[in-house]
Structures are given as C-alpha cells and as structure tokens.
Amino acid sequence: MSHPLDTLAPAPRTRRPWLPYAGVALLLALITAGLWPRALPVELAAVSRGLLVTSVEDEGRTRVTQRYTIAAPVSGTLQRIPFKAGAPVVAGQTVLATLATGAPDLLDARALAQAEARLASALSTQSQAEARLASVQASLRQANADRDRAAALAAQGVLSNQENELAATRALTAAQDERAATFALAVARHEVTQARATLARGLDPAATPQSLALTAPVSGFVLRVYEESSRPIAAGTPLLEIGDPTDLEVVVEVLSRDAVAIRPGAPVVLERWGGSAPLAARVRLVEPAAFTKISALGVEEQRVNVIADLTSPAAARPSLGDAYRVEARVITAELANVLRAPAGALFQLNGRWHTYVADGSRARLREVTPGLSDGLLTEIVSGLAEGDRVVVYPPDTLTDGKRIRALIP
C-alpha cells in the first residue's frame, strides 16, 4: 500500500542534450545575419527611346535691329530738344533738332570743301544703297519662292523637315536683309538732303546766320537723347538716337566651345523676359570672332556673339524694348527615337564611360558609348538596350556584382 505523500513527489527531470547545441546554432545564425552584407539601396531608372533635344542656354539682351544716330552736320548753337525717349517720329516730317548756324563757318573755304566732299560721299552711298536694295529684293523674291516650293514638297513627304526649315530660314533672313536695305536707303537719302542744304548755304555769298532743321530720316521712336539742353556744339556731336523698338534682335553671348555647335537657322526660345509665355527667335548669325570676358568668379572666358531675329509677333511682346535682358535657349539638335539614359547614371572609369546595370538583385558594371546630352538625358550609342535598368548616381561603395535594392520598386 503506497503512502499518500508519494503522489506529491516531483516527477523525474527529462534530459535534453541538444538544447546547448541549439542555442549555439541560434547564436551563430544571429551573428551571421548581422555580419551578412546587406543589399545597397540605389535609385534605378529605365533606358528608353524618345526625343532628345540638346541646347545651349545663356543670357542675352535685345537691341533694335536698325538704329540711327542723329548728329550735328555743322557747328552751331543747339536749341533745346523737346523730345524724350519713346516719342514717335515720322520720316521727313518730324523736326528732331534745330541748329542756329553761323555764316562765317559755312562760308569758310575748308568748310566748303568738306561740304562738297560730304555731298559726293552721300550721293555715292545713296547709289550703293539703291543697288543693294534692288539686289536684296530679287533675293527675297527667290527665297520666298523657294520657301513655298519647299513647303509644298515637305507636305508631300518628298522633302525633309530640315531642308524645309532651312528654306524658311533663308526666306526670313532675306526679309530682314530687305528691311535693312530699305532703312539704309532712307538714311542715305537723308544724308544727301542734309549735305545739299549745307553746301547751298555755303555757296550763297549773302548767307547770314540762320537755323538748320534736322528732320527724322526714318519713322520710328526716339531711343535716346544725348543732348537735351541748348548749348554750342561742334560738328559731329551726337544728338539723338532713333529706331523702331518693335523691330528687335537678340544678342546672346555663349562660350566659344558651345558656339561651334550652333548653326544659322537654329531655333531659339527666349524665357524669363518678363512675359507670361516664351518667345520664339531664329539664329541669323554666329559671329566669327570671339572676345575675352571676365566671369563673375573672375575667370577669363572666350565668348561669341550669336545674333537671333525675333519671330514672335510684336503683339506678343508689347513691353519688350531695347537692351532688355532675356534667357536664351538655342536648340542645337533634335534627335527623334534615340536610346536615352539618365546622365547621372554615366561615369568615367579609366578614361571610358561606364554604368551599373541591374541584373536581378546584383549590379553589373558595363561599358557604354554616349552621344549627345541635354544635361538630364544622354544618347546611348552602344552598350545598353531598351528596358535596361541602370543605377542613377551610383555611390562610391557600389562595386561590380554587389547586391542592390531599389529605393522605389
């Protein structure tokens, strides 16, 4: 018979010999997991096909295409000029300034010789201006015909868009040349009139002090008034500057290495000029000579003037005037359906361009051949295929074959 207290005795303890080993294994697993190299978080972007537009961006300033400086043809006393900048003038009608000339100056033998030479020079300049205008008008008619013909062929798909744009650019340039030649002829005729009036007074033996009225050679607006108060002035003193502020061109100072890629006829986008929408322009001339300019950081730069004609109508820029600042973006190339990759994914290694391509969870170093770039996207000539995912701005710790993890799946 068992004792009642026997039922309260503890059961014998079961031995577990594997428990220490399990603890050691768990500890090793935790250490291994802690020391195992983690996947490096990176930003991935896909290589795609599409449009790539390259451009050169720099500051520019506007200026009146055709301007004329009114100067005193003879010495005399200038009467007060009543005009202010912005006043409208009409060719041959508006009296810009009045000079009280002295008869002894006009009757002087030297002054007479100078007046005769000036008249002969003015007549020669007028003849050249007339011939120039006739030549330019013929070129304009031909350029307009070529433009219309090119537009018709381009609509039929026979002519490329580039050749069509070049024909339109030649027509636009010819129109600007025709305007410039017309302006030059008006100025030349005005010079002839002034020279004849000066010579006629000098040849008159009964000449007495009289007033000489200087009329506007062309229609437009007063841009600047150099001499406003009444005072004695010498011959050749600048008095006013007139022109048409709606007839503007843009001068963009670009680095010489960027100017090499700019061609006449290239489109230009003018931004941050003060209006609500960008303005359009087209390159007319890339000056052949560069000049040295000191940058804001004190670095010498070789810069080139790029001249562009505004093609946006004057109604779209009513407040834009002479010498205004603009931000110009000159389009140097437009490539359609090209293979593009983010510019930040490319880097140089041993003098050659490379990138990291995502191969599953690994990064593979690959050599590539880049082409043109717009600063954000770069053309890929070889080394990548459409759909490849590349590492953008790879960190210094990334190496070939290292595990990676996309920051944004």
C-alpha positions in Angstrom: 0.0 0.0 0.0 1.5 3.4 -1.1 1.9 6.3 1.2 -0.4 9.3 0.4 2.6 11.6 0.2 4.1 9.6 -2.6 1.7 11.2 -5.1 3.1 14.6 -4.3 6.7 13.8 -5.1 8.2 15.6 -8.2 8.5 13.6 -11.4 11.9 12.8 -12.6 13.5 15.6 -14.9 13.9 14.7 -18.6 17.3 15.5 -20.0 17.6 17.4 -23.3 21.2 17.1 -24.6 20.5 19.0 -27.8 19.5 22.2 -26.2 23.0 23.7 -25.8 23.7 23.0 -29.4 20.5 24.7 -30.5 21.5 27.7 -28.5 24.9 27.8 -30.1 23.4 27.4 -33.6 20.9 30.2 -32.9 23.7 32.5 -31.8 25.8 31.7 -34.8 22.8 32.4 -37.1 22.2 35.8 -35.4 25.9 36.7 -35.8 25.9 35.6 -39.5 22.7 37.5 -40.2 24.3 40.6 -38.5 27.5 40.3 -40.5 25.9 39.3 -43.8 26.4 42.1 -46.4 23.1 43.9 -46.9 21.7 45.0 -50.3 22.8 48.5 -51.1 19.7 50.8 -51.6 20.0 52.6 -55.0 17.9 54.6 -57.4 17.1 52.8 -60.7 15.9 54.2 -64.0 14.9 52.5 -67.2 16.7 53.1 -70.5 14.1 54.2 -73.1 13.7 55.6 -76.6 12.3 59.0 -77.4 13.0 62.6 -78.3 16.3 64.2 -77.3 16.7 67.9 -77.6 20.2 69.5 -77.0 20.5 73.2 -76.4 22.9 76.0 -75.3 21.5 78.2 -72.6 22.9 81.6 -71.7 21.9 85.2 -71.0 21.2 87.6 -73.9 20.0 91.1 -74.5 17.7 92.7 -77.0 18.6 95.5 -79.3 16.9 97.4 -82.1 17.9 95.9 -85.4 18.1 99.2 -87.3 19.0 102.4 -85.4 20.2 105.8 -86.5 22.2 108.4 -84.6 21.3 112.0 -85.4 24.5 114.1 -85.3 25.1 117.8 -85.9 26.2 118.3 -89.5 27.8 121.7 -88.7 28.9 123.7 -85.7 26.3 125.9 -84.2 24.1 126.6 -81.2 21.7 123.8 -80.4 18.2 124.8 -79.4 16.6 122.8 -76.7 15.4 119.4 -77.9 11.8 118.8 -76.8 11.7 115.1 -77.3 12.0 112.3 -74.6 12.8 108.7 -75.1 9.8 106.9 -76.6 8.4 109.8 -78.6 7.2 108.8 -82.1 8.8 110.4 -85.2 7.9 110.4 -88.8 10.4 110.3 -91.6 10.9 113.6 -93.3 8.3 115.4 -91.2 9.4 115.4 -87.6 12.0 118.1 -86.8 14.3 116.4 -84.2 16.6 119.3 -83.6 17.3 122.9 -84.7 20.8 124.4 -85.0 21.5 128.1 -85.2 24.4 128.1 -87.6 26.8 131.0 -88.2 27.5 132.3 -91.7 31.3 132.5 -91.3 31.5 128.8 -90.6 29.6 128.0 -93.7 31.5 130.4 -96.0 34.9 129.1 -94.8 36.9 127.5 -97.7 37.7 124.5 -95.7 34.1 124.0 -94.7 33.0 124.4 -98.3 35.5 121.7 -99.4 34.2 119.4 -96.6 30.6 120.0 -97.6 31.3 119.2 -101.2 33.1 116.0 -100.2 30.3 115.1 -97.9 27.7 115.6 -100.7 29.8 113.4 -103.1 30.1 110.7 -100.5 26.4 110.9 -99.7 25.5 110.5 -103.4 27.8 107.5 -103.7 26.3 105.9 -100.6 22.8 106.5 -102.0 23.7 104.8 -105.3 25.2 101.8 -103.4 22.1 101.7 -101.2 19.8 101.7 -104.2 21.7 98.9 -105.9 21.8 96.9 -102.6 18.1 97.2 -102.2 17.4 96.0 -105.8 19.7 93.0 -105.2 18.1 92.2 -101.9 14.6 92.5 -103.2 15.5 90.0 -106.0 17.0 87.6 -103.4 13.8 88.0 -101.3 11.6 87.0 -104.2 13.7 84.0 -104.9 13.8 83.0 -101.2 10.0 83.3 -100.9 9.5 81.1 -104.0 12.0 78.5 -102.6 10.2 78.6 -99.3 6.8 78.0 -100.8 8.2 75.2 -103.1 9.9 73.5 -100.1 6.7 73.7 -98.0 4.7 72.0 -100.8 7.3 69.3 -101.2 7.5 68.7 -97.5 3.7 68.4 -97.3 4.0 65.6 -99.9 6.8 63.9 -98.0 9.3 64.4 -100.8 11.5 66.9 -98.8 12.8 66.5 -95.3 11.7 68.8 -92.5 15.3 70.0 -92.0 15.5 71.2 -95.6 12.1 72.8 -95.3 13.2 74.7 -92.2 16.3 75.8 -93.9 14.3 77.3 -96.8 12.1 79.1 -94.3 15.1 80.4 -92.6 16.6 81.7 -95.8 13.3 83.5 -96.6 13.3 85.1 -93.1 16.9 86.2 -93.5 16.2 87.7 -96.9 13.2 89.6 -95.4 15.4 91.0 -92.7 18.1 92.0 -95.3 15.4 93.7 -97.3 14.3 95.7 -94.3 17.9 96.7 -93.5 18.5 97.7 -97.1 15.3 99.9 -97.1 16.4 101.5 -93.9 19.9 102.1 -95.3 18.5 103.8 -98.4 16.3 106.1 -96.4 19.3 107.1 -94.3 21.4 107.7 -97.4 18.7 109.9 -99.0 18.5 111.9 -95.8 22.3 112.4 -95.8 22.1 113.6 -99.4 19.4 116.2 -98.4 21.4 117.4 -95.4 24.6 117.6 -97.4 23.0 119.6 -100.2 21.4 122.0 -97.8 24.7 122.6 -96.1 26.5 123.2 -99.4 23.8 125.5 -100.7 24.2 127.8 -97.7 28.0 127.8 -98.1 27.8 128.8 -101.7 25.5 131.7 -101.1 27.6 134.8 -100.8 24.8 136.6 -99.0 24.5 133.8 -96.4 23.6 135.0 -92.9 23.2 133.2 -89.7 20.1 131.0 -89.9 18.5 127.9 -88.4 19.2 124.4 -89.7 16.4 121.9 -89.0 17.3 118.3 -88.7 14.4 116.0 -89.7 13.9 112.4 -88.9 15.5 110.2 -91.6 13.2 107.2 -90.8 10.0 106.6 -89.0 10.2 105.1 -85.5 10.7 106.2 -81.9 13.3 108.2 -80.0 15.5 105.7 -78.2 17.9 108.1 -76.5 18.5 111.8 -76.2 22.2 112.6 -75.9 22.0 116.4 -75.9 18.9 118.0 -74.4 19.8 121.5 -73.3 20.6 124.4 -75.5 24.3 125.0 -75.9 27.0 125.5 -78.6 28.1 122.2 -80.2 30.7 121.2 -82.7 30.1 119.4 -85.9 29.6 115.6 -85.5 28.2 115.8 -81.9 25.6 113.0 -81.4 22.2 114.5 -80.6 19.6 111.7 -80.6 19.2 108.0 -81.5 16.0 106.8 -83.2 14.8 103.4 -84.3 11.8 101.0 -84.1 11.7 99.2 -80.8 9.3 96.6 -82.2 12.0 95.5 -84.7 14.3 93.7 -82.3 17.1 91.2 -82.4 18.7 89.3 -79.6 22.4 89.1 -78.9 23.4 86.0 -76.9 27.0 85.7 -75.5 27.9 82.0 -75.5 31.1 80.2 -74.7 33.2 79.6 -77.8 33.1 75.8 -77.3 29.3 76.0 -77.4 29.2 78.3 -80.4 30.8 75.6 -82.5 27.6 73.6 -82.4 25.3 76.5 -83.3 24.3 76.9 -86.9 22.4 79.8 -88.6 18.7 79.0 -88.7 18.7 77.2 -85.4 15.5 77.9 -83.3 15.8 79.9 -80.1 13.5 80.0 -77.2 13.5 83.2 -75.1 12.4 82.7 -71.5 12.2 84.8 -68.3 12.0 88.0 -70.2 9.0 89.3 -68.1 6.1 87.9 -70.2 3.8 85.0 -69.4 4.9 82.9 -72.4 8.3 82.2 -74.1 9.2 84.0 -77.3 10.5 82.4 -80.5 13.5 83.5 -82.4 15.9 82.1 -85.0 19.7 82.4 -85.3 20.8 84.7 -88.1 24.5 84.9 -87.5 27.2 83.4 -85.4 30.0 86.0 -85.3 33.3 84.5 -86.5 35.5 86.3 -83.9 35.4 85.6 -80.1 36.2 88.0 -77.3 37.5 87.7 -73.8 35.2 88.3 -70.9 35.7 88.0 -67.1 33.1 85.9 -65.4 31.5 86.7 -62.0 34.0 84.3 -60.5 37.0 86.1 -62.0 37.6 83.5 -64.7 38.6 84.5 -68.2 36.2 83.2 -70.8 36.2 83.2 -74.6 32.7 84.2 -75.7 31.0 84.6 -79.1 28.0 86.7 -80.0 25.1 84.8 -81.5 22.6 87.1 -83.3 18.9 85.9 -83.4 15.9 87.5 -85.0 12.7 87.5 -83.1 9.9 85.7 -85.0 7.2 86.1 -82.4 4.8 88.9 -83.4 5.2 92.3 -81.8 1.8 92.0 -80.2 3.1 89.1 -78.1 5.9 91.3 -76.7 4.5 94.9 -76.4 6.6 95.8 -73.4 9.9 94.4 -74.6 12.3 97.1 -75.5 15.9 97.8 -76.4 18.8 96.4 -74.3 16.4 94.2 -72.2 17.7 91.1 -70.6 16.4 87.6 -71.6 17.3 84.0 -71.0 18.0 82.3 -74.4 18.0 78.6 -75.1 19.5 77.9 -78.6 18.4 74.5 -79.9 21.5 72.7 -81.4 20.0 69.3 -82.2 16.7 67.4 -82.1 17.0 63.6 -82.2 13.9 61.5 -82.6 13.6 57.9 -81.4 17.0 57.6 -79.9 18.1 55.4 -77.0 18.3 57.6 -73.8 19.7 57.0 -70.3 19.8 59.4 -67.4 23.0 61.5 -67.5 23.6 60.8 -63.8 23.9 57.1 -64.5 27.1 57.5 -66.5 30.6 57.9 -65.1 34.1 57.7 -66.3 36.4 54.9 -65.3 40.0 54.6 -66.7 39.1 57.2 -69.3 36.0 55.3 -70.6 32.3 55.7 -69.9 30.6 53.1 -67.7 27.3 52.5 -65.9 25.9 49.9 -63.5 23.1 47.8 -64.9 20.7 46.0 -62.5 20.9 42.2 -63.1 18.3 40.8 -60.8 19.5 41.8 -57.3 23.1 42.4 -58.5 24.8 45.4 -60.1 26.8 44.7 -63.2 29.4 47.2 -64.4 29.1 47.8 -68.2 31.0 50.0 -70.6 28.9 52.3 -72.8 29.4 54.8 -75.6 27.5 58.0 -75.0 26.4 60.5 -77.6 24.7 63.9 -77.3 23.3 65.0 -74.0 20.8 67.7 -72.8 22.1 67.6 -69.2 19.3 65.3 -68.0 19.3 62.6 -70.6 22.2 61.2 -72.7 22.1 59.4 -76.0 23.4 55.9 -75.8 25.2 54.8 -79.0 26.2 51.3 -77.7 26.4 49.3 -74.5 22.7 49.3 -73.4 19.4 48.1 -74.7 15.9 49.5 -74.3 14.4 48.4 -71.0 17.7 48.0 -69.1 17.6 49.5 -65.6 20.6 51.5 -64.7 21.8 52.9 -61.3 21.4 56.6 -61.1 24.1 58.5 -59.2 25.9 55.3 -58.0 27.5 55.6 -54.6 31.3 55.0 -54.1 30.6 51.8 -52.2 28.9 50.2 -55.2 31.1 47.6 -57.0 30.6 45.1 -59.7 28.4 42.2 -58.6 27.3 43.8 -55.3 23.7 43.2 -54.1 21.4 46.2 -54.6 17.9 47.1 -53.6 15.7 49.6 -55.5 14.6 52.5 -53.4 11.4 52.8 -55.4 10.3 49.4 -56.7 
